[in-house]
Amino acid sequence: MTYRCCLTAGTVTKLSLLLLLVSLLGACAPVQPWERGHLAQANMALAADPLRDAMDEHVYNSKEASSGGMGAAGGGCGCN
């Protein structure tokens, strides 16, 4: 008696994506109004010092001799 595997590469990929989606959706939760104060603390901010980050980006763009040196295509010569 022989058994055949019914899992093909496409099936495994679809199951993997479904598992990933379910795990990501499980991380979503409503935040109650009284809990929002904890999320608004300074240590929860993406940038600890927005003014310093803006200055660092300005200096970086100035050294690159182009605006948009943070991932934009092209250089300061006008060629894209």
Contacts in CASP RR format, 6 or more apart in sequence:
PFRMAT RR
TARGET T0000
AUTHOR 0000-0000-0000
METHOD contacts of the structure
MODEL  1
MTYRCCLTAGTVTKLSLLLLLVSLLGACAPVQPWERGHLAQANMALAADP
LRDAMDEHVYNSKEASSGGMGAAGGGCGCN
31 39 0 8 1.000
38 44 0 8 1.000
42 48 0 8 1.000
47 53 0 8 1.000
57 70 0 8 1.000
60 69 0 8 1.000
60 70 0 8 1.000
61 67 0 8 1.000
61 68 0 8 1.000
61 69 0 8 1.000
61 70 0 8 1.000
64 75 0 8 1.000
64 76 0 8 1.000
65 75 0 8 1.000
65 76 0 8 1.000
66 72 0 8 1.000
66 74 0 8 1.000
66 75 0 8 1.000
66 76 0 8 1.000
69 75 0 8 1.000
73 80 0 8 1.000
74 80 0 8 1.000
END
